[in-house]
Amino acid sequence: MKWHDGKPFTADDVVFNWEYSRDPATAAVTIGTYRNVVVEKVDDLTVRVAFPKPTPFWAVAFVGPSGCIIPKHLFSEFRGSKAARLQPI
């Protein structure tokens, strides 16, 4: 699988998305969606997503209306407080 620009989609993108979104300095409105989730890279194409208790609608953090996966190679320089520099399109 590849991103729109041809770069490969990897487990690093999923882990990055989780770290980015749950960082209070990023000030993502979806921070609560990622609060009780642990994402671990297993290999280049596999992640393990764990929850501390049974969680309905678990996929919302990654594919639901309030969550999606963003490309690490495009957003890594906008982590934490640097996210405020992103401009709407």
PDB file of N, CA, C and O in Angstrom:
ATOM      1  N   MET A   1       0.843  -1.153   0.000  1.00  0.00           N
ATOM      2  CA  MET A   1       0.000   0.000   0.000  1.00  0.00           C
ATOM      3  C   MET A   1       0.902   1.234   0.000  1.00  0.00           C
ATOM      4  O   MET A   1       1.990   1.233   0.575  1.00  0.00           O
ATOM      5  N   LYS A   2       0.422   2.268  -0.653  1.00  0.00           N
ATOM      6  CA  LYS A   2       1.200   3.500  -0.746  1.00  0.00           C
ATOM      7  C   LYS A   2       0.319   4.711  -0.455  1.00  0.00           C
ATOM      8  O   LYS A   2      -0.901   4.677  -0.619  1.00  0.00           O
ATOM      9  N   TRP A   3       0.973   5.770  -0.024  1.00  0.00           N
ATOM     10  CA  TRP A   3       0.287   7.039   0.150  1.00  0.00           C
ATOM     11  C   TRP A   3       0.011   7.649  -1.221  1.00  0.00           C
ATOM     12  O   TRP A   3       0.482   7.134  -2.235  1.00  0.00           O
ATOM     13  N   HIS A   4      -0.731   8.715  -1.256  1.00  0.00           N
ATOM     14  CA  HIS A   4      -1.100   9.388  -2.502  1.00  0.00           C
ATOM     15  C   HIS A   4       0.109   9.854  -3.303  1.00  0.00           C
ATOM     16  O   HIS A   4       0.027  10.005  -4.522  1.00  0.00           O
ATOM     17  N   ASP A   5       1.231  10.082  -2.625  1.00  0.00           N
ATOM     18  CA  ASP A   5       2.427  10.556  -3.310  1.00  0.00           C
ATOM     19  C   ASP A   5       3.400   9.428  -3.662  1.00  0.00           C
ATOM     20  O   ASP A   5       4.523   9.683  -4.097  1.00  0.00           O
ATOM     21  N   GLY A   6       2.962   8.186  -3.472  1.00  0.00           N
ATOM     22  CA  GLY A   6       3.781   7.044  -3.849  1.00  0.00           C
ATOM     23  C   GLY A   6       4.701   6.514  -2.763  1.00  0.00           C
ATOM     24  O   GLY A   6       5.330   5.472  -2.948  1.00  0.00           O
ATOM     25  N   LYS A   7       4.795   7.203  -1.641  1.00  0.00           N
ATOM     26  CA  LYS A   7       5.621   6.723  -0.534  1.00  0.00           C
ATOM     27  C   LYS A   7       4.925   5.524   0.124  1.00  0.00           C
ATOM     28  O   LYS A   7       3.696   5.474   0.177  1.00  0.00           O
ATOM     29  N   PRO A   8       5.701   4.570   0.621  1.00  0.00           N
ATOM     30  CA  PRO A   8       5.085   3.393   1.238  1.00  0.00           C
ATOM     31  C   PRO A   8       4.366   3.719   2.549  1.00  0.00           C
ATOM     32  O   PRO A   8       4.815   4.561   3.327  1.00  0.00           O
ATOM     33  N   PHE A   9       3.264   3.047   2.771  1.00  0.00           N
ATOM     34  CA  PHE A   9       2.516   3.124   4.026  1.00  0.00           C
ATOM     35  C   PHE A   9       3.062   2.012   4.917  1.00  0.00           C
ATOM     36  O   PHE A   9       3.069   0.848   4.515  1.00  0.00           O
ATOM     37  N   THR A  10       3.520   2.354   6.124  1.00  0.00           N
ATOM     38  CA  THR A  10       4.125   1.352   6.998  1.00  0.00           C
ATOM     39  C   THR A  10       3.567   1.437   8.410  1.00  0.00           C
ATOM     40  O   THR A  10       2.775   2.323   8.734  1.00  0.00           O
ATOM     41  N   ALA A  11       3.991   0.507   9.233  1.00  0.00           N
ATOM     42  CA  ALA A  11       3.604   0.519  10.640  1.00  0.00           C
ATOM     43  C   ALA A  11       4.079   1.798  11.327  1.00  0.00           C
ATOM     44  O   ALA A  11       3.447   2.268  12.273  1.00  0.00           O
ATOM     45  N   ASP A  12       5.175   2.352  10.859  1.00  0.00           N
ATOM     46  CA  ASP A  12       5.674   3.600  11.443  1.00  0.00           C
ATOM     47  C   ASP A  12       4.662   4.732  11.306  1.00  0.00           C
ATOM     48  O   ASP A  12       4.580   5.601  12.174  1.00  0.00           O
ATOM     49  N   ASP A  13       3.898   4.728  10.231  1.00  0.00           N
ATOM     50  CA  ASP A  13       2.861   5.753  10.054  1.00  0.00           C
ATOM     51  C   ASP A  13       1.777   5.611  11.116  1.00  0.00           C
ATOM     52  O   ASP A  13       1.298   6.610  11.653  1.00  0.00           O
ATOM     53  N   VAL A  14       1.391   4.385  11.418  1.00  0.00           N
ATOM     54  CA  VAL A  14       0.342   4.148  12.407  1.00  0.00           C
ATOM     55  C   VAL A  14       0.830   4.545  13.797  1.00  0.00           C
ATOM     56  O   VAL A  14       0.108   5.208  14.542  1.00  0.00           O
ATOM     57  N   VAL A  15       2.037   4.150  14.148  1.00  0.00           N
ATOM     58  CA  VAL A  15       2.603   4.513  15.448  1.00  0.00           C
ATOM     59  C   VAL A  15       2.769   6.029  15.545  1.00  0.00           C
ATOM     60  O   VAL A  15       2.454   6.624  16.576  1.00  0.00           O
ATOM     61  N   PHE A  16       3.257   6.648  14.485  1.00  0.00           N
ATOM     62  CA  PHE A  16       3.413   8.100  14.470  1.00  0.00           C
ATOM     63  C   PHE A  16       2.068   8.788  14.703  1.00  0.00           C
ATOM     64  O   PHE A  16       1.980   9.722  15.499  1.00  0.00           O
ATOM     65  N   ASN A  17       1.030   8.335  14.017  1.00  0.00           N
ATOM     66  CA  ASN A  17      -0.297   8.925  14.153  1.00  0.00           C
ATOM     67  C   ASN A  17      -0.760   8.887  15.601  1.00  0.00           C
ATOM     68  O   ASN A  17      -1.289   9.872  16.115  1.00  0.00           O
ATOM     69  N   TRP A  18      -0.560   7.753  16.256  1.00  0.00           N
ATOM     70  CA  TRP A  18      -0.945   7.584  17.660  1.00  0.00           C
ATOM     71  C   TRP A  18      -0.155   8.542  18.549  1.00  0.00           C
ATOM     72  O   TRP A  18      -0.735   9.226  19.392  1.00  0.00           O
ATOM     73  N   GLU A  19       1.158   8.595  18.367  1.00  0.00           N
ATOM     74  CA  GLU A  19       1.995   9.477  19.178  1.00  0.00           C
ATOM     75  C   GLU A  19       1.636  10.951  18.947  1.00  0.00           C
ATOM     76  O   GLU A  19       1.533  11.729  19.895  1.00  0.00           O
ATOM     77  N   TYR A  20       1.452  11.315  17.695  1.00  0.00           N
ATOM     78  CA  TYR A  20       1.117  12.682  17.308  1.00  0.00           C
ATOM     79  C   TYR A  20      -0.206  13.115  17.937  1.00  0.00           C
ATOM     80  O   TYR A  20      -0.292  14.187  18.536  1.00  0.00           O
ATOM     81  N   SER A  21      -1.212  12.294  17.802  1.00  0.00           N
ATOM     82  CA  SER A  21      -2.558  12.664  18.228  1.00  0.00           C
ATOM     83  C   SER A  21      -2.735  12.689  19.740  1.00  0.00           C
ATOM     84  O   SER A  21      -3.555  13.451  20.252  1.00  0.00           O
ATOM     85  N   ARG A  22      -1.985  11.873  20.455  1.00  0.00           N
ATOM     86  CA  ARG A  22      -2.165  11.840  21.910  1.00  0.00           C
ATOM     87  C   ARG A  22      -1.243  12.791  22.652  1.00  0.00           C
ATOM     88  O   ARG A  22      -1.334  12.894  23.875  1.00  0.00           O
ATOM     89  N   ASP A  23      -0.366  13.483  21.956  1.00  0.00           N
ATOM     90  CA  ASP A  23       0.541  14.454  22.570  1.00  0.00           C
ATOM     91  C   ASP A  23      -0.246  15.723  22.904  1.00  0.00           C
ATOM     92  O   ASP A  23      -0.751  16.379  21.993  1.00  0.00           O
ATOM     93  N   PRO A  24      -0.363  16.084  24.182  1.00  0.00           N
ATOM     94  CA  PRO A  24      -1.123  17.286  24.540  1.00  0.00           C
ATOM     95  C   PRO A  24      -0.613  18.549  23.846  1.00  0.00           C
ATOM     96  O   PRO A  24      -1.397  19.461  23.581  1.00  0.00           O
ATOM     97  N   ALA A  25       0.668  18.618  23.552  1.00  0.00           N
ATOM     98  CA  ALA A  25       1.224  19.799  22.892  1.00  0.00           C
ATOM     99  C   ALA A  25       0.730  19.946  21.455  1.00  0.00           C
ATOM    100  O   ALA A  25       0.721  21.052  20.914  1.00  0.00           O
ATOM    101  N   THR A  26       0.322  18.843  20.837  1.00  0.00           N
ATOM    102  CA  THR A  26      -0.236  18.911  19.491  1.00  0.00           C
ATOM    103  C   THR A  26      -1.598  19.593  19.519  1.00  0.00           C
ATOM    104  O   THR A  26      -1.997  20.248  18.557  1.00  0.00           O
ATOM    105  N   ALA A  27      -2.299  19.431  20.624  1.00  0.00           N
ATOM    106  CA  ALA A  27      -3.633  20.010  20.817  1.00  0.00           C
ATOM    107  C   ALA A  27      -4.639  19.488  19.797  1.00  0.00           C
ATOM    108  O   ALA A  27      -5.476  20.240  19.297  1.00  0.00           O
ATOM    109  N   ALA A  28      -4.548  18.184  19.489  1.00  0.00           N
ATOM    110  CA  ALA A  28      -5.510  17.568  18.577  1.00  0.00           C
ATOM    111  C   ALA A  28      -6.862  17.438  19.277  1.00  0.00           C
ATOM    112  O   ALA A  28      -6.924  17.040  20.440  1.00  0.00           O
ATOM    113  N   VAL A  29      -7.926  17.768  18.583  1.00  0.00           N
ATOM    114  CA  VAL A  29      -9.262  17.649  19.175  1.00  0.00           C
ATOM    115  C   VAL A  29      -9.642  16.192  19.407  1.00  0.00           C
ATOM    116  O   VAL A  29     -10.600  15.908  20.127  1.00  0.00           O
ATOM    117  N   THR A  30      -8.911  15.282  18.814  1.00  0.00           N
ATOM    118  CA  THR A  30      -9.195  13.848  18.958  1.00  0.00           C
ATOM    119  C   THR A  30      -8.337  13.181  20.031  1.00  0.00           C
ATOM    120  O   THR A  30      -8.275  11.953  20.079  1.00  0.00           O
ATOM    121  N   ILE A  31      -7.681  13.947  20.882  1.00  0.00           N
ATOM    122  CA  ILE A  31      -6.774  13.376  21.875  1.00  0.00           C
ATOM    123  C   ILE A  31      -7.470  12.327  22.750  1.00  0.00           C
ATOM    124  O   ILE A  31      -6.853  11.323  23.108  1.00  0.00           O
ATOM    125  N   GLY A  32      -8.714  12.538  23.091  1.00  0.00           N
ATOM    126  CA  GLY A  32      -9.444  11.588  23.927  1.00  0.00           C
ATOM    127  C   GLY A  32      -9.630  10.228  23.272  1.00  0.00           C
ATOM    128  O   GLY A  32      -9.737   9.214  23.962  1.00  0.00           O
ATOM    129  N   THR A  33      -9.669  10.202  21.966  1.00  0.00           N
ATOM    130  CA  THR A  33      -9.818   8.949  21.223  1.00  0.00           C
ATOM    131  C   THR A  33      -8.603   8.055  21.413  1.00  0.00           C
ATOM    132  O   THR A  33      -8.723   6.831  21.357  1.00  0.00           O
ATOM    133  N   TYR A  34      -7.445   8.643  21.634  1.00  0.00           N
ATOM    134  CA  TYR A  34      -6.189   7.891  21.731  1.00  0.00           C
ATOM    135  C   TYR A  34      -5.699   7.702  23.164  1.00  0.00           C
ATOM    136  O   TYR A  34      -4.676   7.054  23.383  1.00  0.00           O
ATOM    137  N   ARG A  35      -6.408   8.254  24.132  1.00  0.00           N
ATOM    138  CA  ARG A  35      -5.961   8.245  25.523  1.00  0.00           C
ATOM    139  C   ARG A  35      -5.740   6.839  26.066  1.00  0.00           C
ATOM    140  O   ARG A  35      -4.722   6.581  26.708  1.00  0.00           O
ATOM    141  N   ASN A  36      -6.658   5.943  25.826  1.00  0.00           N
ATOM    142  CA  ASN A  36      -6.574   4.598  26.402  1.00  0.00           C
ATOM    143  C   ASN A  36      -6.206   3.548  25.368  1.00  0.00           C
ATOM    144  O   ASN A  36      -6.691   2.418  25.416  1.00  0.00           O
ATOM    145  N   VAL A  37      -5.353   3.927  24.442  1.00  0.00           N
ATOM    146  CA  VAL A  37      -4.903   3.020  23.390  1.00  0.00           C
ATOM    147  C   VAL A  37      -3.383   2.921  23.470  1.00  0.00           C
ATOM    148  O   VAL A  37      -2.702   3.915  23.723  1.00  0.00           O
ATOM    149  N   VAL A  38      -2.861   1.729  23.255  1.00  0.00           N
ATOM    150  CA  VAL A  38      -1.414   1.540  23.148  1.00  0.00           C
ATOM    151  C   VAL A  38      -1.149   0.932  21.788  1.00  0.00           C
ATOM    152  O   VAL A  38      -1.740  -0.087  21.431  1.00  0.00           O
ATOM    153  N   VAL A  39      -0.262   1.556  21.026  1.00  0.00           N
ATOM    154  CA  VAL A  39       0.077   1.076  19.689  1.00  0.00           C
ATOM    155  C   VAL A  39       1.554   0.703  19.682  1.00  0.00           C
ATOM    156  O   VAL A  39       2.414   1.488  20.082  1.00  0.00           O
ATOM    157  N   GLU A  40       1.823  -0.496  19.225  1.00  0.00           N
ATOM    158  CA  GLU A  40       3.194  -1.013  19.213  1.00  0.00           C
ATOM    159  C   GLU A  40       3.524  -1.564  17.832  1.00  0.00           C
ATOM    160  O   GLU A  40       2.740  -2.318  17.257  1.00  0.00           O
ATOM    161  N   LYS A  41       4.664  -1.195  17.309  1.00  0.00           N
ATOM    162  CA  LYS A  41       5.118  -1.726  16.027  1.00  0.00           C
ATOM    163  C   LYS A  41       5.635  -3.147  16.241  1.00  0.00           C
ATOM    164  O   LYS A  41       6.482  -3.386  17.102  1.00  0.00           O
ATOM    165  N   VAL A  42       5.118  -4.084  15.451  1.00  0.00           N
ATOM    166  CA  VAL A  42       5.560  -5.470  15.516  1.00  0.00           C
ATOM    167  C   VAL A  42       6.629  -5.709  14.453  1.00  0.00           C
ATOM    168  O   VAL A  42       7.677  -6.290  14.732  1.00  0.00           O
ATOM    169  N   ASP A  43       6.355  -5.257  13.242  1.00  0.00           N
ATOM    170  CA  ASP A  43       7.323  -5.291  12.143  1.00  0.00           C
ATOM    171  C   ASP A  43       6.953  -4.170  11.180  1.00  0.00           C
ATOM    172  O   ASP A  43       6.068  -3.371  11.488  1.00  0.00           O
ATOM    173  N   ASP A  44       7.594  -4.089  10.045  1.00  0.00           N
ATOM    174  CA  ASP A  44       7.379  -2.963   9.129  1.00  0.00           C
ATOM    175  C   ASP A  44       5.933  -2.782   8.672  1.00  0.00           C
ATOM    176  O   ASP A  44       5.525  -1.669   8.339  1.00  0.00           O
ATOM    177  N   LEU A  45       5.159  -3.858   8.653  1.00  0.00           N
ATOM    178  CA  LEU A  45       3.788  -3.769   8.150  1.00  0.00           C
ATOM    179  C   LEU A  45       2.735  -4.168   9.177  1.00  0.00           C
ATOM    180  O   LEU A  45       1.560  -4.308   8.838  1.00  0.00           O
ATOM    181  N   THR A  46       3.147  -4.351  10.431  1.00  0.00           N
ATOM    182  CA  THR A  46       2.209  -4.839  11.447  1.00  0.00           C
ATOM    183  C   THR A  46       2.309  -4.012  12.716  1.00  0.00           C
ATOM    184  O   THR A  46       3.402  -3.689  13.181  1.00  0.00           O
ATOM    185  N   VAL A  47       1.135  -3.670  13.276  1.00  0.00           N
ATOM    186  CA  VAL A  47       1.090  -3.017  14.579  1.00  0.00           C
ATOM    187  C   VAL A  47       0.175  -3.814  15.489  1.00  0.00           C
ATOM    188  O   VAL A  47      -0.714  -4.536  15.036  1.00  0.00           O
ATOM    189  N   ARG A  48       0.411  -3.668  16.772  1.00  0.00           N
ATOM    190  CA  ARG A  48      -0.472  -4.260  17.778  1.00  0.00           C
ATOM    191  C   ARG A  48      -1.157  -3.092  18.471  1.00  0.00           C
ATOM    192  O   ARG A  48      -0.497  -2.187  18.982  1.00  0.00           O
ATOM    193  N   VAL A  49      -2.479  -3.120  18.484  1.00  0.00           N
ATOM    194  CA  VAL A  49      -3.271  -2.082  19.133  1.00  0.00           C
ATOM    195  C   VAL A  49      -3.910  -2.723  20.351  1.00  0.00           C
ATOM    196  O   VAL A  49      -4.627  -3.716  20.229  1.00  0.00           O
ATOM    197  N   ALA A  50      -3.655  -2.162  21.528  1.00  0.00           N
ATOM    198  CA  ALA A  50      -4.154  -2.754  22.763  1.00  0.00           C
ATOM    199  C   ALA A  50      -4.961  -1.736  23.561  1.00  0.00           C
ATOM    200  O   ALA A  50      -4.659  -0.543  23.574  1.00  0.00           O
ATOM    201  N   PHE A  51      -5.984  -2.238  24.218  1.00  0.00           N
ATOM    202  CA  PHE A  51      -6.832  -1.427  25.068  1.00  0.00           C
ATOM    203  C   PHE A  51      -6.842  -2.056  26.463  1.00  0.00           C
ATOM    204  O   PHE A  51      -6.780  -3.280  26.579  1.00  0.00           O
ATOM    205  N   PRO A  52      -6.919  -1.243  27.528  1.00  0.00           N
ATOM    206  CA  PRO A  52      -6.872  -1.794  28.881  1.00  0.00           C
ATOM    207  C   PRO A  52      -8.129  -2.571  29.279  1.00  0.00           C
ATOM    208  O   PRO A  52      -8.104  -3.339  30.241  1.00  0.00           O
ATOM    209  N   LYS A  53      -9.213  -2.377  28.553  1.00  0.00           N
ATOM    210  CA  LYS A  53     -10.472  -3.079  28.848  1.00  0.00           C
ATOM    211  C   LYS A  53     -11.242  -3.231  27.546  1.00  0.00           C
ATOM    212  O   LYS A  53     -10.901  -2.585  26.555  1.00  0.00           O
ATOM    213  N   PRO A  54     -12.268  -4.067  27.526  1.00  0.00           N
ATOM    214  CA  PRO A  54     -13.067  -4.195  26.295  1.00  0.00           C
ATOM    215  C   PRO A  54     -13.550  -2.814  25.838  1.00  0.00           C
ATOM    216  O   PRO A  54     -14.047  -2.018  26.634  1.00  0.00           O
ATOM    217  N   THR A  55     -13.392  -2.555  24.555  1.00  0.00           N
ATOM    218  CA  THR A  55     -13.664  -1.225  24.022  1.00  0.00           C
ATOM    219  C   THR A  55     -14.538  -1.307  22.771  1.00  0.00           C
ATOM    220  O   THR A  55     -14.070  -1.726  21.712  1.00  0.00           O
ATOM    221  N   PRO A  56     -15.809  -0.907  22.892  1.00  0.00           N
ATOM    222  CA  PRO A  56     -16.631  -0.871  21.684  1.00  0.00           C
ATOM    223  C   PRO A  56     -16.135   0.251  20.769  1.00  0.00           C
ATOM    224  O   PRO A  56     -15.563   1.235  21.238  1.00  0.00           O
ATOM    225  N   PHE A  57     -16.347   0.104  19.526  1.00  0.00           N
ATOM    226  CA  PHE A  57     -15.943   1.110  18.540  1.00  0.00           C
ATOM    227  C   PHE A  57     -14.438   1.376  18.579  1.00  0.00           C
ATOM    228  O   PHE A  57     -14.002   2.515  18.410  1.00  0.00           O
ATOM    229  N   TRP A  58     -13.663   0.346  18.796  1.00  0.00           N
ATOM    230  CA  TRP A  58     -12.208   0.472  18.922  1.00  0.00           C
ATOM    231  C   TRP A  58     -11.544   1.033  17.671  1.00  0.00           C
ATOM    232  O   TRP A  58     -10.502   1.680  17.774  1.00  0.00           O
ATOM    233  N   ALA A  59     -12.107   0.808  16.515  1.00  0.00           N
ATOM    234  CA  ALA A  59     -11.466   1.249  15.274  1.00  0.00           C
ATOM    235  C   ALA A  59     -11.619   2.745  15.020  1.00  0.00           C
ATOM    236  O   ALA A  59     -10.960   3.283  14.130  1.00  0.00           O
ATOM    237  N   VAL A  60     -12.464   3.421  15.773  1.00  0.00           N
ATOM    238  CA  VAL A  60     -12.714   4.843  15.550  1.00  0.00           C
ATOM    239  C   VAL A  60     -11.416   5.654  15.550  1.00  0.00           C
ATOM    240  O   VAL A  60     -11.292   6.619  14.796  1.00  0.00           O
ATOM    241  N   ALA A  61     -10.466   5.278  16.376  1.00  0.00           N
ATOM    242  CA  ALA A  61      -9.212   6.037  16.470  1.00  0.00           C
ATOM    243  C   ALA A  61      -8.418   6.040  15.168  1.00  0.00           C
ATOM    244  O   ALA A  61      -7.593   6.927  14.946  1.00  0.00           O
ATOM    245  N   PHE A  62      -8.657   5.070  14.322  1.00  0.00           N
ATOM    246  CA  PHE A  62      -7.845   4.956  13.118  1.00  0.00           C
ATOM    247  C   PHE A  62      -8.618   5.048  11.808  1.00  0.00           C
ATOM    248  O   PHE A  62      -8.042   5.388  10.775  1.00  0.00           O
ATOM    249  N   VAL A  63      -9.895   4.753  11.836  1.00  0.00           N
ATOM    250  CA  VAL A  63     -10.649   4.798  10.580  1.00  0.00           C
ATOM    251  C   VAL A  63     -12.027   5.443  10.719  1.00  0.00           C
ATOM    252  O   VAL A  63     -12.764   5.532   9.736  1.00  0.00           O
ATOM    253  N   GLY A  64     -12.382   5.888  11.903  1.00  0.00           N
ATOM    254  CA  GLY A  64     -13.698   6.463  12.123  1.00  0.00           C
ATOM    255  C   GLY A  64     -13.762   7.929  11.738  1.00  0.00           C
ATOM    256  O   GLY A  64     -12.781   8.489  11.249  1.00  0.00           O
ATOM    257  N   PRO A  65     -14.907   8.552  11.955  1.00  0.00           N
ATOM    258  CA  PRO A  65     -15.080   9.955  11.583  1.00  0.00           C
ATOM    259  C   PRO A  65     -14.193  10.909  12.378  1.00  0.00           C
ATOM    260  O   PRO A  65     -13.928  12.022  11.925  1.00  0.00           O
ATOM    261  N   SER A  66     -13.733  10.490  13.553  1.00  0.00           N
ATOM    262  CA  SER A  66     -12.866  11.380  14.343  1.00  0.00           C
ATOM    263  C   SER A  66     -11.420  10.897  14.364  1.00  0.00           C
ATOM    264  O   SER A  66     -10.625  11.353  15.186  1.00  0.00           O
ATOM    265  N   GLY A  67     -11.082   9.995  13.485  1.00  0.00           N
ATOM    266  CA  GLY A  67      -9.707   9.507  13.460  1.00  0.00           C
ATOM    267  C   GLY A  67      -9.321   9.044  12.067  1.00  0.00           C
ATOM    268  O   GLY A  67     -10.144   8.515  11.321  1.00  0.00           O
ATOM    269  N   CYS A  68      -8.101   9.243  11.742  1.00  0.00           N
ATOM    270  CA  CYS A  68      -7.572   8.760  10.474  1.00  0.00           C
ATOM    271  C   CYS A  68      -6.062   8.675  10.627  1.00  0.00           C
ATOM    272  O   CYS A  68      -5.510   9.201  11.594  1.00  0.00           O
ATOM    273  N   ILE A  69      -5.406   8.040   9.718  1.00  0.00           N
ATOM    274  CA  ILE A  69      -3.963   7.915   9.788  1.00  0.00           C
ATOM    275  C   ILE A  69      -3.342   8.934   8.840  1.00  0.00           C
ATOM    276  O   ILE A  69      -3.698   9.018   7.665  1.00  0.00           O
ATOM    277  N   ILE A  70      -2.414   9.695   9.378  1.00  0.00           N
ATOM    278  CA  ILE A  70      -1.735  10.718   8.577  1.00  0.00           C
ATOM    279  C   ILE A  70      -0.313  10.237   8.262  1.00  0.00           C
ATOM    280  O   ILE A  70       0.269   9.484   9.044  1.00  0.00           O
ATOM    281  N   PRO A  71       0.246  10.658   7.136  1.00  0.00           N
ATOM    282  CA  PRO A  71       1.566  10.191   6.741  1.00  0.00           C
ATOM    283  C   PRO A  71       2.692  10.809   7.583  1.00  0.00           C
ATOM    284  O   PRO A  71       2.813  12.030   7.680  1.00  0.00           O
ATOM    285  N   LYS A  72       3.491   9.960   8.174  1.00  0.00           N
ATOM    286  CA  LYS A  72       4.618  10.418   8.988  1.00  0.00           C
ATOM    287  C   LYS A  72       5.567  11.291   8.173  1.00  0.00           C
ATOM    288  O   LYS A  72       6.067  12.303   8.664  1.00  0.00           O
ATOM    289  N   HIS A  73       5.811  10.894   6.929  1.00  0.00           N
ATOM    290  CA  HIS A  73       6.796  11.638   6.142  1.00  0.00           C
ATOM    291  C   HIS A  73       6.350  13.069   5.827  1.00  0.00           C
ATOM    292  O   HIS A  73       7.187  13.904   5.485  1.00  0.00           O
ATOM    293  N   LEU A  74       5.074  13.365   5.934  1.00  0.00           N
ATOM    294  CA  LEU A  74       4.587  14.728   5.690  1.00  0.00           C
ATOM    295  C   LEU A  74       4.333  15.520   6.972  1.00  0.00           C
ATOM    296  O   LEU A  74       4.392  16.749   6.958  1.00  0.00           O
ATOM    297  N   PHE A  75       4.052  14.834   8.071  1.00  0.00           N
ATOM    298  CA  PHE A  75       3.669  15.529   9.299  1.00  0.00           C
ATOM    299  C   PHE A  75       4.695  15.461  10.421  1.00  0.00           C
ATOM    300  O   PHE A  75       4.494  16.095  11.458  1.00  0.00           O
ATOM    301  N   SER A  76       5.784  14.720  10.258  1.00  0.00           N
ATOM    302  CA  SER A  76       6.723  14.546  11.366  1.00  0.00           C
ATOM    303  C   SER A  76       7.336  15.858  11.849  1.00  0.00           C
ATOM    304  O   SER A  76       7.653  15.986  13.031  1.00  0.00           O
ATOM    305  N   GLU A  77       7.505  16.813  10.977  1.00  0.00           N
ATOM    306  CA  GLU A  77       8.093  18.087  11.412  1.00  0.00           C
ATOM    307  C   GLU A  77       7.080  18.976  12.139  1.00  0.00           C
ATOM    308  O   GLU A  77       7.443  20.049  12.620  1.00  0.00           O
ATOM    309  N   PHE A  78       5.832  18.552  12.225  1.00  0.00           N
ATOM    310  CA  PHE A  78       4.788  19.330  12.891  1.00  0.00           C
ATOM    311  C   PHE A  78       4.293  18.647  14.159  1.00  0.00           C
ATOM    312  O   PHE A  78       3.111  18.735  14.494  1.00  0.00           O
ATOM    313  N   ARG A  79       5.189  17.971  14.859  1.00  0.00           N
ATOM    314  CA  ARG A  79       4.823  17.280  16.098  1.00  0.00           C
ATOM    315  C   ARG A  79       4.700  18.262  17.249  1.00  0.00           C
ATOM    316  O   ARG A  79       5.339  19.314  17.268  1.00  0.00           O
ATOM    317  N   GLY A  80       3.862  17.892  18.207  1.00  0.00           N
ATOM    318  CA  GLY A  80       3.724  18.695  19.420  1.00  0.00           C
ATOM    319  C   GLY A  80       3.304  20.123  19.142  1.00  0.00           C
ATOM    320  O   GLY A  80       2.391  20.369  18.353  1.00  0.00           O
ATOM    321  N   SER A  81       3.966  21.057  19.787  1.00  0.00           N
ATOM    322  CA  SER A  81       3.586  22.467  19.652  1.00  0.00           C
ATOM    323  C   SER A  81       3.797  22.997  18.240  1.00  0.00           C
ATOM    324  O   SER A  81       3.245  24.040  17.891  1.00  0.00           O
ATOM    325  N   LYS A  82       4.577  22.308  17.428  1.00  0.00           N
ATOM    326  CA  LYS A  82       4.792  22.736  16.045  1.00  0.00           C
ATOM    327  C   LYS A  82       3.555  22.499  15.177  1.00  0.00           C
ATOM    328  O   LYS A  82       3.484  22.992  14.051  1.00  0.00           O
ATOM    329  N   ALA A  83       2.585  21.750  15.693  1.00  0.00           N
ATOM    330  CA  ALA A  83       1.352  21.490  14.934  1.00  0.00           C
ATOM    331  C   ALA A  83       0.588  22.778  14.675  1.00  0.00           C
ATOM    332  O   ALA A  83      -0.167  22.861  13.706  1.00  0.00           O
ATOM    333  N   ALA A  84       0.765  23.769  15.510  1.00  0.00           N
ATOM    334  CA  ALA A  84       0.079  25.056  15.330  1.00  0.00           C
ATOM    335  C   ALA A  84       0.506  25.757  14.054  1.00  0.00           C
ATOM    336  O   ALA A  84      -0.189  26.656  13.582  1.00  0.00           O
ATOM    337  N   ARG A  85       1.651  25.357  13.481  1.00  0.00           N
ATOM    338  CA  ARG A  85       2.124  25.976  12.233  1.00  0.00           C
ATOM    339  C   ARG A  85       1.399  25.444  11.013  1.00  0.00           C
ATOM    340  O   ARG A  85       1.525  26.010   9.928  1.00  0.00           O
ATOM    341  N   LEU A  86       0.641  24.364  11.169  1.00  0.00           N
ATOM    342  CA  LEU A  86      -0.112  23.828  10.026  1.00  0.00           C
ATOM    343  C   LEU A  86      -1.208  24.798   9.645  1.00  0.00           C
ATOM    344  O   LEU A  86      -1.915  25.310  10.513  1.00  0.00           O
ATOM    345  N   GLN A  87      -1.354  25.051   8.386  1.00  0.00           N
ATOM    346  CA  GLN A  87      -2.376  25.964   7.890  1.00  0.00           C
ATOM    347  C   GLN A  87      -3.459  25.170   7.177  1.00  0.00           C
ATOM    348  O   GLN A  87      -3.145  24.240   6.435  1.00  0.00           O
ATOM    349  N   PRO A  88      -4.720  25.512   7.380  1.00  0.00           N
ATOM    350  CA  PRO A  88      -5.786  24.835   6.639  1.00  0.00           C
ATOM    351  C   PRO A  88      -5.629  25.042   5.137  1.00  0.00           C
ATOM    352  O   PRO A  88      -5.127  26.067   4.677  1.00  0.00           O
ATOM    353  N   ILE A  89      -6.066  24.056   4.405  1.00  0.00           N
ATOM    354  CA  ILE A  89      -5.994  24.154   2.944  1.00  0.00           C
ATOM    355  C   ILE A  89      -7.184  24.903   2.411  1.00  0.00           C
ATOM    356  O   ILE A  89      -7.304  25.090   1.201  1.00  0.00           O
TER     357      ILE A  89
END
